Amino acid sequence: MATAGRKSVLFVCLGNICRSPIAEAVFMKMATDAGVIDKWRIDSAATSTYEIGSSPDHRGQACMKRHDVPMSHVARQVTREDFMNFEYILCMDENNLSELNRKAKLVKGYKAKIELLGSYDPEKQRIIKDPYYGSDEDFEKVYDQCVRCCKAFLEVNS
Ligand SMILES: N#Cc1ccccc1-c1cc(NCCCN2CCCCC2)c2ccccc2n1
C-alpha cells in the first residue's frame, strides 16, 4: 500500500499488550468511520522487550469486544526506524515518555513528535495508567481515555 504522503502515528506503552493496542484499534476504527483510513499509517509498539510476539491482553480483548472495536496486533518493541518514520509517537505515562526521549536521542535527525496521548484529553487526564495488575474496570478506563484522546487527536489532524 502507498505510504508516501500519509500521516502517521505510533502508539506506545510499556509492553504493547494493554494500552497501546487499544489506542491503535480505537484510532483505526475512528479513522475508518471518518473515511480517512487511507490517509493514515497507524501502529503500536512497546518501550520494553517484556511481551514481544504476544497478542493483546485477554482483558483488553474482552473490553474491545464489548465495544465492537476490532483489535489485532502482535507486540513489538519500538525501533530506531520508528523515530525516523512516524510523525507522531503518542505514549501513555511519564515512564514511557522518558524512555522514548532517551531512545530518540540516539537517532540522528529523527522526525517524530513524542507526546503523551493524554495531552489531547478534553477532560485533561494526562496519564493513561498501566492496567496490567488491574481489573476489567481499569481496562474500561483505558478504553474511555483512548476514545476521548483519539477523537481529539483525529480532529486536530483532519
Ligand atoms: N514492570 C512493571 C510494572 C510496574 C507497575 C505496573 C505494571 C507493570 C507491568 C509489568 C508487566 N510484566 C510483569 C513484569 C515483567 N518482567 C519485568 C522484569 C523483566 C522481565 C519482565 C507488564 C507486562 C506487559 C504490559 C505491562 C506490564 N506492566
The ligand as an SDF file (V2000), in Angstrom:
LIG
                    3D

 28 31  0  0  0  0  0  0  0  0999 V2000
    7.3500   -3.8810   35.2320 N   0  0  0  0  0  0  0  0  0  0  0  0
    6.4070   -3.4170   35.6460 C   0  0  0  0  0  0  0  0  0  0  0  0
    5.1640   -2.8810   36.1020 C   0  0  0  0  0  0  0  0  0  0  0  0
    5.1570   -1.9780   37.1750 C   0  0  0  0  0  0  0  0  0  0  0  0
    3.9450   -1.4200   37.6020 C   0  0  0  0  0  0  0  0  0  0  0  0
    2.7620   -1.7630   36.9660 C   0  0  0  0  0  0  0  0  0  0  0  0
    2.7780   -2.6610   35.9070 C   0  0  0  0  0  0  0  0  0  0  0  0
    3.9800   -3.2360   35.4800 C   0  0  0  0  0  0  0  0  0  0  0  0
    3.9560   -4.1780   34.3620 C   0  0  0  0  0  0  0  0  0  0  0  0
    4.5710   -5.4290   34.4400 C   0  0  0  0  0  0  0  0  0  0  0  0
    4.4950   -6.2560   33.3500 C   0  0  0  0  0  0  0  0  0  0  0  0
    5.0250   -7.5340   33.3610 N   0  0  0  0  0  0  0  0  0  0  0  0
    5.4790   -8.1770   34.5620 C   0  0  0  0  0  0  0  0  0  0  0  0
    6.9450   -7.9400   34.7970 C   0  0  0  0  0  0  0  0  0  0  0  0
    7.7310   -8.2250   33.5390 C   0  0  0  0  0  0  0  0  0  0  0  0
    9.1450   -8.5330   33.8130 N   0  0  0  0  0  0  0  0  0  0  0  0
    9.8370   -7.3590   34.4470 C   0  0  0  0  0  0  0  0  0  0  0  0
   11.3190   -7.6330   34.6240 C   0  0  0  0  0  0  0  0  0  0  0  0
   11.9670   -8.0410   33.3030 C   0  0  0  0  0  0  0  0  0  0  0  0
   11.2370   -9.2130   32.6890 C   0  0  0  0  0  0  0  0  0  0  0  0
    9.7730   -8.8980   32.5200 C   0  0  0  0  0  0  0  0  0  0  0  0
    3.8400   -5.8020   32.1860 C   0  0  0  0  0  0  0  0  0  0  0  0
    3.7560   -6.5780   31.0260 C   0  0  0  0  0  0  0  0  0  0  0  0
    3.0810   -6.0960   29.9090 C   0  0  0  0  0  0  0  0  0  0  0  0
    2.4870   -4.8560   29.9240 C   0  0  0  0  0  0  0  0  0  0  0  0
    2.5750   -4.0620   31.0380 C   0  0  0  0  0  0  0  0  0  0  0  0
    3.2450   -4.5330   32.1810 C   0  0  0  0  0  0  0  0  0  0  0  0
    3.3140   -3.7530   33.2630 N   0  0  0  0  0  0  0  0  0  0  0  0
  1  2  3  0
  2  3  1  0
  3  4  1  0
  3  8  2  0
  4  5  2  0
  5  6  1  0
  6  7  2  0
  7  8  1  0
  8  9  1  0
  9 10  1  0
  9 28  2  0
 10 11  2  0
 11 12  1  0
 11 22  1  0
 12 13  1  0
 13 14  1  0
 14 15  1  0
 15 16  1  0
 16 17  1  0
 16 21  1  0
 17 18  1  0
 18 19  1  0
 19 20  1  0
 20 21  1  0
 22 23  1  0
 22 27  2  0
 23 24  2  0
 24 25  1  0
 25 26  2  0
 26 27  1  0
 27 28  1  0
M  END
$$$$
